[in-house]
Amino acid sequence: MSVKVFLAICCSFFCSVAVSVRADLPEYCGPQNYAYTPLRKDPRGEFTLKQVHVVIRHGDRTRAGASPCWDNDTAEWDCLLSSASIPTIKHDTHDIEVARVYRDAYMAGRNIIHGDCGLGHLTFKGYKQEEMNGENLRKAYVDTGFLSSNYSVHEDFFRTDDMSRTRQSAQALGIGLFPPPSSSSGKAQVVDIHVMDKLYDDIEPNANLCPKLEQYEKEFFASDMWKKHYAETTAPLLAEVQKALGLKYTLTIDGLLHVNDCLMTHLCHGFAIPSSVTQDLLDRIATELTYTSYSTFSYPSIQDYSRVGIGFLIAEMWQAMQDVIAGERFEKFYLYSGHDHTVMPFLHAFNASDYKWSPYASMVQLELLQVTNATNVDYAVRLLYHGQERRIPYCSASPCSLAEFSTYVKTIIPQDPVADCQVTKPEIMIGPRPPRLGRNQVLF
């Protein structure tokens, strides 16, 4: 079996057809385009890439929640995408001979959703979205000579959480970024995808990792600001949605997340939704969930929330940057394949968010640059979203000087995790957990 054939099988089984996001679909279904902002001349000196960290949301997927969407839902899911793998033993071997691969095959009619798809699984459309992300990154980093043309375990680091849709998204991006090379040896290249137990993973804000996060969320949902908003906006909307869908249960914020997930996955695939759900109602559901998420990301402040949440992931990136500057580390490319609640709080931590729900296959790039001029060598950091440069507001310019970036990043990462995560109001921890908003559960 050839290397190219094996890697294509190991990543996924699919048909070679083009997939794109139609302009008439909701923005949630995926970015419409990508255009990388090239480095420009700067009076501070000449910029040279040293390291890049790429954060993505997985691509398009099936619905994630097990509860039914609504009565008489006729959506029938036909999954072109599957996965195949082989057991391996040694972690230090990066090419192997392949005699057999094992493929996942979901049995039709035996799953929660109609068809042969599992809950929350990446679709072929989502696979192609991430493959396109990889192709765009290849143009930005391989074609310009920054990265080698082939994957290298010494240069490239892939990380996901332990979920199939994020792993397959990383695989798809890897295919686009580093198309499998031909090999005369007949061996297949092995690409390490680094994972950890979901319970303590920091690829999303995680209250299991840092209990103070749950304290802040409970404080927010107990605040006068939220209570006022809930009474005036949230409660009437929940009642309206419950009536429109004819739901037999009392709808909550978590339930509204599930309803929105059902609506978006149906719309992104051309499935019918109830006629009682108007465009106006769709827009108000999205506005409510977006408001609630970003409000929690900002409580008690953007910096405080980030320090006990997504700041753990940012701290890993910051350490890698410091290591490469010191000459103690040589990886150039880091990929973090996560979820909407990876991308959204990440951008918000740097106060660079557009206050929208991140679409499928959203992509953030954090570039470490060397700045060389006639008198010295310094460093800077550049933030891009969907290829477009965004100035970090706490920096005087973009790219952000390393000194300014260092000063700000220290306000959003844990300095002493034990102390930072210590619950200071134990009385508020009694009672039910706050809405999960898609984080650390199967949703999203």
MIDRENZA-983078 format. One record per residue: x negated, y, z of N, C-alpha, C in turn; residue in one letter. Coordinates in steps of 0.05 Angstrom, whole numbers, plus 5000, padded with zeros to 4 digits. Example, Ala and Ser with C-alpha at 12.3 -4.5 7.8 and 13.67 -1.06 7.14 Angstrom:
<domis>
473648865156475449105156473649345156A;474349555142472749795143474250015157S;
</domis>
This chain:
<domis>
498349765000500050005000498250255000M;498850444982497150684981497550865005S;495651035010495851225033498151415029V;498451525004500651715000503351585005K;503651334995506251194999506751145028V;504651055042505050985070505851235087F;504451455083505051695098507751805092L;508551785067511351865061513351695075A;512751435077514651245090514651305120I;512251335132512051385161513451635169C;513351835152514752085159517652055156C;518551955133521451935128521951785102S;524451685100525351585074527251795063F;526851885038528652085027528452084997F;530452214984530452244955528952494948C;527652494925526052724916527852924901S;529553064917531253274905530653524920V;531153754907530554004920532854084938A;532154204961534154304980533554584986V;535454764986535055044993537455135009S;537055365023539255475039540855665021V;543355615017545055795000545456055014R;545556264998545856535009548556575023A;550556405016553156445028553556295054D;551456145063551556005088550856185111L;551756125136551056285159547956295162P;546956515172544056555176542956325194E;544656225211543856005229542855765214Y;543755725189543055475174540155465165C;538755695167535955695159535155955147G;532556025149531656275137532056275107P;532756505096533156525068530556535052Q;528456655063525956665049523656705069N;521256665059518856705075516856855058Y;515657065069513557215055511457295075A;509157165073506957215092505757485088Y;505557635110504357905109501257875110T;499857935088496957895089495658105107P;493258035116491758225132490958465115L;491158705126490558945111488059085123R;487059275108484759415118485459575143K;483559595161484059725187481559885195D;481860125204479460285212477860165234P;479059975249477559845271475359655261R;475659555236473659375225474859175207G;473358965200474258755183475458525200E;477858445193479258225207478557955194F;477957755211477457485202478957295221T;480557115209482056925225480156735241L;480856705266479356515283481056275291K;483656325296485456115306488356205301Q;490156005297492956075293494655875308V;496655975321498655815336501355855322H;502555635314505055645299507255505316V;509355655321511655555337514055535318V;515255295317517655265299520055155315I;522355225304524755075312525054845292R;525954615301526454395283528254475260H;528354325239530054385216532954305221G;534554335200537354275201537853985212D;539953965228540453705241543453645242R;544153405251546853335256547753465283T;550353455288551253555314549953405337R;549553555359547953435381549653325404A;552053445409553653365432555353115426G;555652955446557252705443560252745443A;561152965455564053015457565153065429S;567652985424568953045398568953345393P;568953425368569153715361571953815364C;573853685350576653765351578153525339W;580753525342582453315331582253315300D;582353075289582453035260579953155246N;577653125259575153205246574452995225D;574253075200573952885178571052875168T;569253015181566453025171565252745171A;564052665148562752405145559852455139E;558052375157555152435154553752205139W;552352265119550852075103547852145105D;546352005121543552075127541651945107C;540452115091538252015073535751975089L;535452115112532952115126532951895148L;530751755149530251565170527351585179S;526551405196523751405205522651125204S;520051115200518650855201516050885215A;515150675228512650685244511450415246S;508950405256507650155263506450185291I;506349975306504949985332501950025328P;500750205343497850245343496850235371T;494350165374493150135401491150345407I;489050375390486950555396487750845389K;487051035407487751315403485451455388H;483151335386480851475374480351385345D;482251235334482051155306483951325289T;482851445267484551615251484851535222H;484251275217485151145192485550855198D;487650745187488450465193489350325168I;489050065168490149895147493049835153E;494749835133497649805137498649565121V;499649375136500849135122503949145124A;504949275144507849285148508649525164R;510949645158512049865174514849785183V;515749905205518449845216520150095213Y;522450065202524150295196526650285213R;527450525224529950555238532250545218D;534250395224536650385206539150395224A;540350635224542850675240545150525226Y;546550365241548650195230551150365226M;552150365201554550515195556950435212A;558450635221560850575237560350505266G;557750505275557150435303556050675319R;556350915308555251145321557451335329N;556751535345558751715356559951885334I;558251985316559352145293559851955269I;561752025253562451865230560151845210H;559551605202557351565182555051405194G;552751445183550451285191548251465203D;549051665218547151855230547351845260C;545151895273545151925302545652215311G;546352255336546752515346544152685346L;544352925336542053115338539753035320G;540152865300537952785284537352985261H;534853005254534053165231535353055206L;536353235189537453155164535253185142T;535853075118534053105096533553395089F;535753545091535653835087533653965107K;533853885132532053985153529153905148G;528753665138526053565131524853745110Y;526453805089525453975067524954255076K;526554355095526054625106523254635118Q;522654435134520054435148517754375128E;518154215108516154165088515454425074E;517554595069517054855057515555035076M;516055025102514455175121511555095118N;511054835116508254745113506954845087G;508554845066507454945040506755245042E;508455395056507955675060505455725077N;505055555097502755575114500155495098L;500455305080498255225064497255465046R;499155605035498455845019497056055036K;497956085061496856285079494156215090A;493655955096491355875111489455685097Y;490455515080488755325065487755455039V;489555565024488755674998486855915002D;486956045025485156265031482456185043T;482155915048479655815058479355805088G;481455885103481255875132481355585142F;483155425132483355145140482254965118L;481354725126480554525106482954435091S;482554325067484754245051486153995061S;484753845078485953595089486053625120N;487953475132488153475161485553375173Y;484753505195482353435210483053425240S;482453205253483053185281481353385297V;479253485285477453675299478453965296H;480154015276481154285270484054325277E;485654115276488554145276489753985299D;491754115313493054005336496054025332F;497453805332500353795329501553715355F;503653865364504953805389507953835385R;509553645397512453665397513453575424T;515953615429517153475452517853185443D;518853025461519252745455522052695444D;522652825422525252795408524752755379M;526452595366525952515339526052755320S;527852945324528053165305525653355305R;524453385329522053555330519653405319T;519453145324517252985313517352985282R;519752925271520052915242519653195230Q;520353405244519853675234516853725232S;515353635253512453665252511253505229A;512353265225511353095203511853225176Q;514253335173514853465147513053705143A;512653875163510954105160508054015154L;507253795166504553685161504253595132G;506353475121506253395093505853635075I;507353855081507154095064504454235068G;503454235092500954375098498554215088L;498553955093496353785086497453545070F;497953575044498953345028496953115031P;497952865035496252635040494152605018P;491652575025489552535005489552254994P;488552214970488251944959485851814973S;485951554974483751404988483151154973S;480551114968479650874954479450634973S;479550694999479250475019481850325024S;484150455015486750325020487750375048G;486350535064487150585092488850845092K;490650855112492351085116491251265137A;491551525133490551715152492551735176Q;491451755200493051775224492952065234V;495352185238495552455248496652425276V;495252525296496252515324498352725328D;500652645339502652835348502852815378I;502053025392501853015421504553065434H;505252895452507852915466507352865496V;509452925512509352875540512152805549M;512452705574515052645585516752905584D;519252875574521053095571521553245598K;521653085619522353205645520753445653L;518053435647516353645655515053785631Y;516253765608515153895584515654195586D;513654355577513954645578514354765550D;515154605531515654715504518254875503I;519854855524522055035530521955115559E;523255335567523455385596524655145610P;523455075633524154815645524254845675N;526754835686527054865715525954635731A;525654405718524354175732521354235737N;520154385718517354455720517054695739L;518954875739518755115755521455185767C;522055095792524655135804525555435806P;523655615806524355905808526055985784K;525655845761527255905737530155875743L;530855655756533755605763534755815783E;533055905801533856115820534656365804Q;532956445786533556685770536156655755Y;536556425743538956385727541456385745E;541256265768543556275787544056555796K;541956705801542356985809543757145787E;542957095763544257235740547257175739F;547956915740550756845738552356915763F;550956995784552357095808552457395809A;551157525790550957815790553557955783S;553858205793556158365786556358415756D;554058455744554058505715555258275699M;554458025707555557795692558557755699W;559257785724562057755732563857945717K;562958195714564458395699564758305669K;562558225658562558145630564357895626H;564057705645565657465643568657525644Y;569457695662572357765665573357905640A;571758085629572758255607572458125580E;570457955577569757855550569757555548T;568257425566567857135564570456975569T;571857025591574256875598576356895576A;577057145566578957155544578057005519P;575557015513574556875489574756575493L;574056475516574356185521577256095518L;579056255528581956185526582856185497A;581856385482582556405453581556175437E;579056095442577855875428579255615435V;579855575461581155335470583855305456Q;585355525454587955525441587655475410K;585655605398585355575369584655295361A;583255155378582454875371584254665383L;586154755400588054565412586654385431G;584654485446583154315464584754245489L;584453995498586053895520584553935547K;582254055546580654105570580154405573Y;579354495597578754775602575954835592T;575755015574573255075560571455245579L;568855175580566855325596564755425576T;562755575587560555675571559055435558I;558455225573557154995561558954865539D;561554865544563454765524563454935499G;563155195503563155375480560555325463L;558355265476555955185462556454945444L;557854745455558454505440560254575416H;562254735421564054815399562554965377V;560755145385559155295366557355105350N;556254915364554554715350556154565330D;558554485337560354345318560954525294C;561654775299562354955277559954995259L;557655045270555255105253554354865237M;554354635250553454395234555354325212T;557954375217559954335196559554535173H;559254785180558954995159556354965144L;554254885157551654855143551654625123C;553654445126553854215108556354215091H;557754435092560154455074562554285084G;562554205109564854065120566954265129F;569454175128571654355136571754405166A;572454645174572954705202575854795204I;577054785228579954845230580555125219P;582755155205583455405193584055625214S;584555535239585155725261582655875270S;580255775261577755915269577156105246V;577756365251577256575231574356665232T;573556815212570756925212570357105236Q;572357255243572157435266571657265291D;573057045295572756885318569956755318L;569056655295566356555292564256755301L;564556995292562657215299562657275328D;564957275341565157335369563957105386R;564356855377563056625391560056655391I;558956715367556056745364555056975381A;556557195381555657435396555657375426T;557657235436557757165464555456985473E;554956775457552756595465550056725463L;549656895443547157045440546757235463T;548857385470548757565492547957425518Y;549357195523548857045548545956945549T;544956845527542156735527540156955532S;540357175516538357385520538657535546Y;540957535557541357655584539857495605S;540057225603538557065622535557085617T;534657105592531757145586530757395598F;532457585604531657855614531957885644S;532757675658533457705687531257565704Y;530257705725530757985732529358185715P;527358085699526058245678525058055658S;524358155634523257975614520657845624I;519057995638516457885647516957685669Q;518657735688519157545710520257285700D;522257305681523457055671521356905655Y;519857035638517856895622515856755639S;515056885660512856775677513656505689R;516256455693517056195704518356015683V;518356105658519555955636517555905614G;517956045591516355995567513456075572I;512856225593510156305599508256075603G;509255845611507455605614506355525587F;507955535566507055475539505155695529L;505855945533504156165525501456145538I;501456065564498856035578496955835565A;498155625554496455425540495255555514E;496755715500495755845476493556045484M;494056195504492156395513489556265522W;489656035535487255895543485755795518Q;487155695499485855605474484455835460A;485656065460484356305448481856375463M;481956385489479556445505477356245500Q;478155995497476155785493474655815467D;476255875445474955905419473156155418V;473956365432472256605434469656545448I;469856375469467456305484465856085471A;466855975448465355765435465555495448G;467655465465468055215479470155035466E;471355125445473454975431473355045402R;474154855385473754905356476254855340F;478554785353480954755337481855025326E;482655025301483555265287486555295286K;487955065284490855075278492354905300F;494255045312495954915332498854935323Y;500254705323503154705316504754615341L;506854765347508654695369511454675357Y;512454435354515054385342517154355365S;518854555367520754555389523654615380G;524954795395527754835391528355135390H;530955205388531655485389530755615416D;531055455437530155555463527155525468H;525755485446522855525446522355795432T;523455825408522856065392524056315404V;526556305414527856545424526456665448M;526056505470524656625493521756695487P;520456555468517756615461517556905449F;519256955430519257225418520057435439L;522057365455523057555476520957615497H;519257415503517157465523515257685514A;514857715488513157925477514758175470F;517358175477519058395472519158455442N;519058245426519058265397521358115384A;523458075399525757925389527658105372S;529057975354531158115339533958075352D;533957945375536457905390538557745374Y;537557565358539257385343538657095350K;540456915344539956635349537956535328W;535856405336533856315316535056105298S;534856135272535855935253534255675254P;535355475241533855225237531255305222Y;529055165229526455205216525355485219A;526155625240524855885247521955835252S;520256035246517355995249516056255259M;514556225281512956445292510056375289V;508456575281505556535279504156735298Q;502256635314500656805332497756765323L;496656965311493956945299491857085317E;489656945322487357065335485457155314L;484657405314482957515294480357625306L;478257585292475657705299475457975284Q;474758185299474458445287471558525287V;470458565263467658625260467258895248T;465559065260464859325249461859365252N;460959605246458059655245456759645273A;458359675294457259695321457759455339T;459959315334460459095353462458895340N;462958675355464858475348467058455370V;469458475362471658465382473758275371D;476058255384478158075376480858215378Y;482858105363485558215363487457985359A;490058035364492157835361494457955345V;495457785326497657875309499957685312R;502357795313504857645316506457665290L;507357445279509057445255511457265260L;513757345249516257185250517257155222Y;517556915212518256855185516356995165H;513857015174511757135157511457435159G;513357565173513357855175512057945201Q;510158125198508658225222510458385240E;510158335266511758475286509758595307R;510058845312508358975332509358915359R;507658825376508358785405508559055417I;510859135428511259405438509159505458P;508059325473506159405494503259445483Y;503059415456500459465443500659715427C;498459865425498460115411498560085380S;497859845371497759795342498059495337A;498559425312498559145304496559115281S;494758915283494358725305493658855332P;494458715353494058815380491258765390C;489858965400487158925411487158705432S;485058555434484958345454485258455482L;484158685487484358805514487258855521A;488758975502491559035507493258775509E;492658585491494058325492493558185518F;491058185527490358055552491858175576S;491958445576493258575598496258505599T;497558495575500358435575500958135580Y;499357965567499957675569499757585598V;498157715614497857635642500457695658K;502157865647504657925661506857715654T;506457545634508557365626507757075628I;505357015639504456745644504056705674I;504456465684504056415712501156455720P;500656605741497956645751497256435772Q;499256365788499056155809501656005807D;501755785791504355645787505755555812P;504255475833505555395857507055625870V;505655855873506856085885508956205867A;508456225841510356345822512956195821D;512855935825515155765822516555705848C;515555815870516755765896519455905898Q;521555755905524255865909524156055933V;525056295930525056495951527856545963T;529956435949532656465960533956185960K;533256025979534255745979537255735981P;538555935993541455925996542855925969E;541656055949543056075923542755815907I;540955645916540555395901542655185908M;544355235928546555055935548755095915I;549854875906552154895887551354805860G;553254825841552754715813550554865799P;549254735780547154865764548455065745R;546955265737548055465718548355335690P;549755475672549955365645547255305633P;547055085619544454995608543655155583R;545555265569545055425545543255275525L;543555015523542154865503539354775512G;538454845536535754785544535654535561R;533554375556533054125571535353935572N;536753915550538853715547539053645517Q;540753465511540853385483541853605464V;543453795474544454005457542154165446L;542254235420540454415406537654295404F;
</domis>
